[in-house]
């Protein structure tokens, strides 16, 4: 191929690559509802620890949404306090014996941005 054809193709590739990278949207990877999460816990749905599970899940969803929204909107605001809140929620989950594996992908992503 001659250079006259290769140069425009290369430029098109570069613009396409950067436009798709710039449009990356972050969102919560956990697709389960609060009820579904409650059902997969190692204790009964009527167990007193379910109230803790609901609080922890609500906290995780709130903090993860905040983190992803700030990343999507390219806000320069620090997200460290929200990441810390996620870590605190995970510590609480471990204390009550909660199964939080449905958030594994989100937690792995959080580790990459710390």
C-alpha positions in Angstrom: 0.0 0.0 0.0 1.2 3.5 -0.6 1.7 6.1 2.0 -1.1 8.3 0.6 -3.6 5.6 1.6 -1.9 4.5 4.9 -1.7 7.9 6.5 -5.5 8.7 6.4 -6.3 5.2 7.6 -3.8 5.6 10.5 -5.3 9.0 11.4 -8.9 7.5 11.3 -7.8 4.7 13.5 -6.3 7.1 16.1 -9.4 9.3 16.2 -11.7 6.3 16.5 -9.6 4.8 19.3 -9.5 8.0 21.3 -13.2 8.7 20.8 -14.2 5.2 22.1 -11.8 5.6 25.0 -13.1 9.0 25.9 -16.7 7.6 26.0 -15.9 4.9 28.5 -18.7 4.9 31.1 -18.3 3.4 34.5 -21.2 1.8 36.3 -21.8 -0.7 39.1 -21.0 -4.2 38.0 -23.3 -5.8 40.6 -26.6 -6.4 39.0 -28.4 -8.0 41.9 -31.1 -6.3 43.8 -31.2 -5.9 47.6 -33.7 -8.7 47.8 -31.6 -11.0 45.7 -28.5 -10.2 47.8 -30.5 -10.9 51.0 -31.5 -14.4 49.6 -27.9 -15.5 49.0 -26.7 -14.8 52.5 -25.4 -17.7 54.6 -28.2 -17.0 57.1 -32.0 -17.0 56.7 -33.9 -14.1 55.2 -35.6 -13.5 58.5 -32.3 -13.6 60.5 -31.6 -10.4 62.5 -28.3 -9.9 60.5 -30.4 -9.1 57.4 -30.9 -5.6 58.7 -27.1 -5.2 58.7 -27.0 -6.6 55.2 -29.5 -4.1 54.0 -27.5 -1.2 55.5 -24.2 -2.5 54.1 -25.7 -3.0 50.6 -27.3 0.4 50.6 -24.0 1.9 51.7 -22.1 0.1 49.0 -24.5 1.1 46.3 -24.5 4.7 47.4 -20.7 4.9 47.6 -20.0 3.0 44.4 -22.6 5.2 42.5 -20.8 8.3 43.8 -17.4 7.0 42.7 -18.6 6.0 39.3 -20.5 9.2 38.7 -17.5 11.3 39.7 -15.3 9.3 37.3 -17.8 9.5 34.5 -18.2 13.3 34.9 -14.4 13.7 35.2 -14.8 15.7 38.4 -11.6 16.6 40.0 -13.2 16.1 43.4 -11.4 13.5 45.6 -13.0 10.1 45.8 -10.7 8.8 48.6 -13.4 9.3 51.2 -15.8 7.3 49.2 -13.3 4.5 48.6 -12.7 4.5 52.4 -16.4 4.2 52.9 -16.5 1.2 50.6 -13.7 -0.4 52.6 -15.5 0.3 55.8 -18.7 -1.3 54.4 -16.7 -4.4 53.5 -15.2 -4.6 57.0 -18.7 -4.5 58.4 -19.8 -7.2 55.9 -17.0 -9.4 57.1 -17.9 -8.8 60.7 -21.5 -10.0 60.2 -20.5 -12.9 57.9 -22.1 -11.4 54.9 -21.6 -12.8 51.4 -20.5 -9.8 49.3 -19.0 -11.7 46.4 -21.5 -10.0 44.0 -19.4 -6.8 44.4 -16.1 -8.5 43.5 -15.8 -6.8 40.1 -16.5 -3.4 41.6 -14.0 -4.0 44.4 -11.4 -5.1 41.9 -12.0 -1.9 39.9 -11.7 0.2 43.1 -8.3 -1.3 43.7 -7.1 -0.2 40.3 -8.0 3.5 40.9 -6.6 3.7 44.4 
